[in-house]
């Protein structure tokens, strides 16, 4: 049980971030951990965060989906958590993968508003919606977490899909989810509506899904805040608090956003003290490793921090080895390509023995034209992808091509959890 518990917590940790470039949604992890309706288990359970991650992966059709989690400080000492869970929360805070404030209040909504990230909520909040109209404007920026048959699913809070709940013959609660996606036709670029299978939202086995194309509108991210508030996202910040994991000098990854005090002064969410402006944030791009049309892992390429990708078992190289069959492994070099930011653009350079193919596209539904790279560099357009081998590509993580849903389903971070994990995991 202890090994399985550690594996689950480690899997969840790898998918948590407070880097606004890497994150794909915001959530109050304290509210989720206390949401007994998700599994009918213990009063407070960190494994429920894994349920949210799984729901986000299915909704975005992205096995590497990253979550920006915030929590109130009281969660770290909640006695309803096990000692192991409290230790894990402390580590997550010290490593800067979650954000903690004295009171969570509207902090997750504030982060979503400043960054444009979708907000995951447990239920509608009319008071909060008065301050943030996008919560109920039908834009899809607010996603409601819905318990359903032992798993959690996400649906737009505005109700783009219809949900009719009833009783199955066996006495269990069931739901029929009807949704649609606009997809381009092959002719003049007009869009048609196709139904989405219920499995997309409910998390039922993907083997029962027919292949359906879903357009990039499903992966909505709003525009970041403008004006003075927008500086919280565009600038780098420094906190004088001791070894601050959010805005300290030793922060290893991209920064979160400060909290905006009522008088307009940006402050550190952890220490509550004003932060100083350290200049513009370096340009950065999220990049997805896509295998057989399914994003598997998300990385970030920042100005001044090149990233190498290949099959080398070297911590300095992003390895695609877990997804390689024999032919792909023999083709892809130990260090195959280098990704870097030059003059604000994302650039790929071929470093391989066999060359690299760049698929150049002008739109998400463009079939594309190819360019073969051999020890050469190429500035990637927003819809371009880099093919290391057939079926193994690198694509901008903030741009999604028309997605094909097939038999493969994003893997679960709870795969190592025991059968009764939602009730018992983390036991003393």
N, C-alpha and C positions, 0 to 999 in steps of 0.2 A: 504493500500500500504506500509506504513512504517513497519508494522509487517512482511509482506512478504519479504520486502527488508532485514531486519535484519536476518530473518531465512535463506535466501539464502546466505548472507555473512558469517553467522556462519557455515553453512554447507560447504562452500568453505574453510573456515579457518581450519576446522578439517582435511582437506585433504592436507594441505600445510605443508611442513617440510623442514628444512635445515640440518636434520640429515641424513648423507650419508648412514646409515644402513637402515633407514625406507624408504627413497626415492626410486622411481622406474623409474623416468624420470626427465629430466631437461628442463626448458623452460624460455625464456625471457618474463616475464609477462607484461612488458611494451609494447612490440611488439604485444602481443596478445590483450591487452586492447585497442590498437589503430587500430586493424585490422577490419575495417568497413565491409569488405567483408564477415565476419562471420555471420552478422545479418542485415546489412544495417541499423544500428541504429545510435546512437550518436557517435561523433568522438572518444571519449574515454569512455570505459565502463568496469568496473571490472567484470560484470556478464560473460563476454566472457571467463574469467579464468575458470568459471564453465563449459563452453562448452568444454574446453580442458580436464578438469577432466573427464567429461562424455565420451569423445572420448577415453581417456586413459583407463577408466574402461572397455569399450566395447572391445578395442583392446587386453587388457590383460585378459579379462574375470574375472575381479576382482572389486567387488563393493567397496572395501576399498583402491583402488590404491592411492598412495601418490605421490605428485608432488613437486620437488625442484624448486622453483621460484626465479629468480633473476631479478633485475630491476635497472635502473639508478635513481639517486637521484631526478632528475628533475620530475619524475613521481609523487612524493609525493605532489608537489605543482602545478601540471598541472591544470590550471583553467577550462579546459574542463571537469574535474571531478566535481562531486557534492561535497559539503562540507562534506557530510556523507561518501562518498567514500574516500576522503582525510583523514578523521579521521580513517577509517578502515585500510587504508594503514599504517598510523602511528602506530596503535596498532599492526598490523602484524609485523612491523619492530621491535618494542619494545619487542614483545614476541618472536622474533627470528624465526618466521615461514617463513619469506622471507629474502633474502639477497639483500642488496642495495649497489651499488658502485657509485662513482662519474660519471663514464661513463661505460655503460654496455659493449660496444665493443664486444670482443670475450669471455667475462667472462662465459656465459652459456656453450660454447664449451669447454673452459678450464676446467670447473667443470666436464663435461661429460668425457673429456679425462683423467683427474686424477682419477676419481672414476670408470670408465667403464659403467656408467649409459647411457641409450639411451638419445639422444637429440631430442627434438621436434622443428621443424623449420617451418616457413611459406613458404619458397621458397629456392631453391638451392642457394648457395653462392660459386662460383668458387674460389674466393680469399681465403676464409676460408678453403675450401677443400684442397688447396695446403699446408696449415699448418697442417691440420688434415685429412689425407688420408682416415680414416675410414668413413668419411662422405659420400663417394661415392664408397666404396669398396664392396658393396653388402652384408655386414655383418648384416644389419638390425639395426645397432646402431643409425642411423639417421631416424627419422619418420617425414613425412611431414603432416602438418595439412591442411586438405582439406575441405572447406565449401561445404555442400551438402544438399540442400532441408531444410534449417532451422536448421540443426545440423552440427556438425563438425565430421570428421572422420580422422583416422590416417592410413597411409600406408608407407611402407619402402621407403625411398627416392630413393633407387636404382631401384625401380619398380619391386619388386618380383611378384606383381599382375599386371594385365593389366586393364586399365581403358579406356573405350570407351564412350565418352560423346555424347549426341544427344538431340533431342527434342522429347518430348512425344506428343501424339495426342492432349492433353489438352494445349499444349504450354509451359509446365514447363520443366526446365532442368532436365534430368534424367541421371543416370550413371549405367553402368553394370560393376560390379566388379567381376573378376574371380581370385580366389586365391586357393592355395592348401596347405595342411599340410602333412608332413610325419608322419605316425602313424605306430607303430609296429604291425605286424601280431601276431596271437596267437600261431604261431608255432615256427619257428626257429629264431625269433627276427628280421627278415628282415623288411624293411619299405615299405609301399605303399603310393601312393599319393591319397588323397581324396580332392574333391573340397570343399571350404568353401563357405557357403551362403553369398550373398551380405550383409545381415543384420549385419554380424559380423563387417564389416568395415564401413557401412553407418549409422548404428544406427536405422534402421527401426525396427518396432515391432518384438520382438523375438518370438512372438507366431507363426509366420509364418516359423520358422526355424525347420528343421528336426534335429535329434540328430546327432552330428558330433564330432568325436574325434580329438583333436588338440594336437600335441606333445609339449613338453617343449621347443623345438627350437623356438617357437613363442615368448617366454619370454626371449629374449636375453639380456645378460649383458656382456660387454666386460671385459677383465682383467684390473685391475687398473694399473696406471702408475708405472713403476719400477724406480730404481735408486734413485737419490736425490729427484726427484719430487715425488716419491712414499711415501716419509716420510711425505708429507703433509696429507696423508690419514691415515697412520699407527700411527702417533704421536698425542698426545693431545697438545693444544696450549693455551697460555694466552696472553690477550691483556690488556695493562695498561690504555686503554681508559675508561672513567667513565662509570661504569655499562654496559659494552659492552654486547649486547644480543647474540653475536656470540661466543666470547671467554672469557667472563667474568666469575668470580668465581661463580656467581649465575645462570649461564645458567642451565635450568632445564632438558634439554634433550641432546642427543648426538650432537656432534659438526659438523659444516660444514667443508669445507676445506679453508685454507687461500689462498690468491692470491699470485702467484709467480711473484715477481718483475723481471724486465729484468736482474738484476744483480744476480738473484738466491736467493734473500732474501725473505722469506715468510712474508707477511704483512696482517694486518686486512683489509678486503674489505671495511668495513665501515669507519674506521679512517685513513687508509693509512699508519699506523705506523707498524714497525716490531713487530712480535709476538715472545714470548719466548717458547722454547720447555719445556713442562710439563711432558714428559715421554710418554711411549707407551699408546695408547688408549686401554681401557678395551675391552676384547672380547665381542662381541654382536651378537645376532641372531634376525632377523625379524621372526615373527610368525604370521600366518594367521588363523583367525577363519573361518572355512569352513563349510557352512550349505548347504546341498543338492547339493554338488559338486561346489558351488560357494563361493569363498572367500568373506567374508562380512566386516571384520575389520582387520587392521594390527597393531600389537603391536611389541615392541622391548624388548628383555630380555638381560640385560647387566650383566657382571661380578660384583658381589657385590650388585646387585639390583634384588632380586627374584620377580617374578610376580605370583600372585595367580589368578586363574580363577574359576568361579562358577556362581551361580545365586544370590548371595548376593547383595542387593542394598546398597553397601558400596563403597565409592570412592577409597578405597585401594584394591578393588577386581575388576578385569576385568569381567564384567557381560555378560553372554550370554542370559540373560532373553528376550531381544527383539525377539529372534528367537525360543523360546520354545513353544511347544504345551503342553497340560495338562500332558500327559504321561511323556514327557521329563522333565518338571518342577518338577514332583514328584520324578524322578530318580536322577537328578543332584543335588548334595549337594550345600549349600550356598558357601562353599569353597571346590571345588572338587579336584583341582590339584594345585601343585606349580611348576613353571618353573624356573630354575636357571642355571647359567653357572658355571661348576666345572672343573677346570684344562683345560679350553678351550673348553669343550664339553657342549652341551645342555642336561640338565637332567630334567626329569619329576618325580614328587613324588605324589603318590595317597594320598589324604587326605579325601576321601569321605566315605560315609556309604555303598555304593553299589559296589565300585570298579571301575577300569578304564581299558580299553582295549588298548593295544599298537599294532598297525599293523606294523610288521617288514618287510621291503622290501629292496631288493638289487638294484633295478632299478626303474625308473618311471613307467614302464609297468608291474612290478611284482605284481601278485595278492596278495602276502603277507601271512605271518603266524602271528597268534595272540599270545600275551602274556597278561595274566590277572594280573593286579597289585592290591594288597590290602595292603595299608599302606606301600608300597615298592617304591623304586626308580629305574629308568631305564635310561641309557644313550642312547639318541636318535641317530640313524643313519641318514644320510642325506635324506633318502627317507621314514623314519618312520613317522607315524601319530598317534595322540592320540585321541581315540574315547571316548567322554564323554557320548554319547548316539547315537543310530543309526542315521546317517545323520548329526551329529554335531561333528566336529573334529578340532584338532589343528595340523597345518602342518608348516614346515619351510617355511618362506616366500620367501627364495631365492632358493627354489627347488619346481618345479611344477610337479605333477603327470600328466599322460595323461589326459587332460581335456575333459569333456563331455559337449557339448553345447546343451541345451535343450530349453524348453519353457521359463525358467526364464532368465531375462535380468538384468544386474546390474542396481540398482536404480540410479536415477539422483539427483545430488546436486541442480538442478534447479526445483525440484518438487514443491516448494512453491512459485516459481516466478509467477506473474500474466501473463496473456496472452501476453501482450505487454512488458514483462519484459526486453527483450533485447534492447528495445528502450527507456524505461522510468525508469527502476528501479534505485533507489537512488535519486529520485527527492527531491528537497529542500522542 
